[in-house]
Amino acid sequence: LTQFLSLSAALLCLAGAASAQTLVRYESQPGSKMRMDGSSTIHDWHAESQLIGGFIELDAAFVAAPDNAKPGKVAAKGETFIAVRSLKCSSGKAMDAVMQEAMKEKENPRIVFKLAELTLKDVKGTAVNFEAKGTLTVSGVTKEFTFPVTMLRRVDQSRVTFTGATAMKMTDFKITPPSPTSALGLIKTGDDVKLAFEWAVAKKEAGK
């Protein structure tokens, strides 16, 4: 009897742990955007996309009460992507084509981030601050990437927004900073690029 009770207690603990780690899936929604900011020898430039695809799965208990969580790793998994062709440059369509060629868009049509770890840093009001770690694939080159990200909570837990900003170098992904041939080499793009995003997601409804 004692062994049976011990086994039952262990199974209940395991069931409780499993339920505590139930992941809720959130999927991309309209209203998202990603912006790249860079420089050149004549002026600064930016490119924007309003199409961020993908999903993230988070511990349901954490989403319900992040204030109760201690700093550390959070149960999560996810993947986001942006179509290179959806990026529109401030310099116009001609520069869009130059950028797509530099990023080898035909062979690698998407920029993809795959989440490996999500670590809670702190909670300040409606802002839940994390460090995200994973792999970023640009122009067919994959690199480990770590950056800060914030989840903005709402009263309605069915929708949340993630925001973040970071920096990268084009050459880290074997991208030669564009230099339009029409400019006879007089315009050269800087290697450093800043990225900022707002990613709106909504809870996936059962059966869909």
Secondary structure, DSSP 8 states (H G I E B T S, - for coil): -HHHHHHHHHHHHHHHHHHHT-EEEEEE-TT-EEEEEE-BSS--EEEEES--EEEEEEEHHHHH-GGG--SEEE-EEEEEEEEGGG-EETT-HHHHHHHHHHTTTTT--EEEEEEEEEEEEEEETTEEEEEEEEEEEETTEEEEEEEEEEEE--SSTTEEEEEEEEEEEGGGGT------GGGTT---B-SEEEEEEEEEEEE--TT-
